[in-house]
Amino acid sequence: MKTYDLVIIGSGTGAQAASSRMRAAGWSVALVDHRPFGGTCALRGCDPKRVLMSGGEAIDAETRMRGHGVTGEARIDWRDLMMFKRSFTDAVPRNLEKYFAENGIDAFHGFARFTGRDVVVTEGRELKARYILIAAGARPIPLDIPGQEHAVTSEEFLELEQLPARIVLVGGGYIAAEFSHLAARAGVHVTVLQRAERMLPAFDPDLVGWLMEKFGELGIDVRTRTTVQRIDKTAGGFIVHASTDGQEQEVAADLVVHAAGREPDLAALDLAARRSRRYRATTARSLRKTFSTATGTGRTTEAFRASHSQFRQLPRLASVRRRRARRGSNSECTRRRFLTGTQPDDSTNRSTASRH
Ligand SMILES: Cc1cc2nc3c(=O)[nH]c(=O)nc-3n(C[C@H](O)[C@H](O)[C@H](O)COP(=O)(O)OP(=O)(O)OC[C@H]3O[C@@H](n4cnc5c(N)ncnc54)[C@H](O)[C@@H]3O)c2cc1C
């Protein structure tokens, strides 16, 4: 069994930042992903979405300039736009394979799960590590309503071969806001069913207020304080049953899109194999906060939201830990930091960990 300084579960934004920076800091690094390398942002989230959104933005710019030196009417050709999107996404897994190989990062394909405190197994191969970073991302939360299987995910929306005439979005966060604008610009009749008091509850209310005027102009039907209760399949599409302040309502749709939130994708990891009470407590806390990424090693862990700024700190942390190891200091202080926890004898492990 090979021992690494760092094993990462996932190959998305979090994994890429951590693996490249820790490798550059001299650590031996491996990562595992059961899907093509690249993760959500590059393949199924931010980047493909932005390419598609740029089509909507072009229509918006054209509409605002019409009669002011711009004539004609632009329209979205969904099939062409999807091909343009693929020109950005298709090469990502291949490029990452190459990047990992060229930079001495061992990259494995397969499901990873814990078999011990500091060991994960993938495709029958055991990987031992001083640190294991869980960068497994998120998955759509279960809607827990009859007919939930009829709703497509954001990933499926971003792969649609054609746009239908009527779309219902379940949920009113940023994914619903962006998808609804894009679809409306392409001529789709869009309804957003949002349980909360307003759309985008995590964003500034004044800004959202202005945005809602734009929703109105585009004809997007936003229904707040509306809870979706059931999705029925019909001969021609779907009927979404919902309730607004106790009032039952039905909305007909050709496509129902789940945009009601995502949760950490930890189910397959077999975290119990780590056999650590503190770990389980921390994981439960992090799940409640819906953090998508956790990091941990030894007997302690802390969850944190993956962001570029946090990962920028990783090399600094590596050098702090090297200095501490030389001084033989204990890990109490470090434990409070976002990348945490070592056994008291970890400094000796450190020198024996294999390096490339
Ligand atoms: C539609 C959409 C639009 C978004 N738009 C934006 C945006 O505009 N701006 C923004 O900042 N964020 C956006 N996000 C969020 C952003 O995509 C995520 O925050 C980010 O991708 C999280 O990165 P990550 O590395 O933590 O996980 P991910 O990129 O999700 O990578 C996790 C990887 O782990 C793998 N994995 C999971 N479990 C295992 C296992 N047991 N074994 C092996 N591999 C496993 C998965 O296959 C996956 O490839 C968007 C998300 C979505 C869905």
The ligand as a Gaussian input file, in Angstrom:
#p B3LYP/6-31G(d) Opt

LIG

0 1
 C      -25.610000      24.379000     -12.279000
 C      -24.546000      24.889000     -11.341000
 C      -24.019000      26.148000     -11.536000
 C      -23.022000      26.633000     -10.697000
 N      -22.540000      27.878000     -10.915000
 C      -21.579000      28.369000     -10.118000
 C      -21.034000      29.672000     -10.338000
 O      -21.419000      30.360000     -11.269000
 N      -20.083000      30.113000      -9.489000
 C      -19.631000      29.348000      -8.433000
 O      -18.763000      29.791000      -7.680000
 N      -20.133000      28.104000      -8.205000
 C      -21.089000      27.618000      -9.011000
 N      -21.583000      26.352000      -8.790000
 C      -21.078000      25.583000      -7.643000
 C      -19.744000      24.930000      -8.000000
 O      -19.906000      24.141000      -9.157000
 C      -19.296000      24.057000      -6.822000
 O      -19.247000      24.866000      -5.669000
 C      -17.940000      23.477000      -7.061000
 O      -17.931000      22.755000      -8.268000
 C      -17.567000      22.569000      -5.898000
 O      -16.305000      22.038000      -6.193000
 P      -15.795000      20.741000      -5.423000
 O      -14.385000      20.526000      -5.882000
 O      -16.055000      20.884000      -3.977000
 O      -16.727000      19.539000      -5.931000
 P      -17.064000      19.041000      -7.383000
 O      -16.572000      19.954000      -8.433000
 O      -18.511000      18.709000      -7.371000
 O      -16.215000      17.723000      -7.523000
 C      -16.498000      16.602000      -6.745000
 C      -16.035000      15.379000      -7.502000
 O      -15.963000      14.312000      -6.560000
 C      -16.351000      13.121000      -7.219000
 N      -16.781000      12.162000      -6.186000
 C      -17.799000      12.280000      -5.330000
 N      -17.850000      11.203000      -4.506000
 C      -16.818000      10.405000      -4.868000
 C      -16.354000       9.154000      -4.398000
 N      -16.915000       8.509000      -3.380000
 N      -15.277000       8.606000      -5.017000
 C      -14.668000       9.243000      -6.055000
 N      -15.079000      10.436000      -6.527000
 C      -16.138000      11.011000      -5.943000
 C      -17.462000      13.542000      -8.156000
 O      -17.551000      12.655000      -9.255000
 C      -16.988000      14.942000      -8.588000
 O      -16.327000      14.899000      -9.840000
 C      -22.556000      25.837000      -9.623000
 C      -23.082000      24.552000      -9.411000
 C      -24.070000      24.083000     -10.260000
 C      -24.628000      22.704000     -10.023000

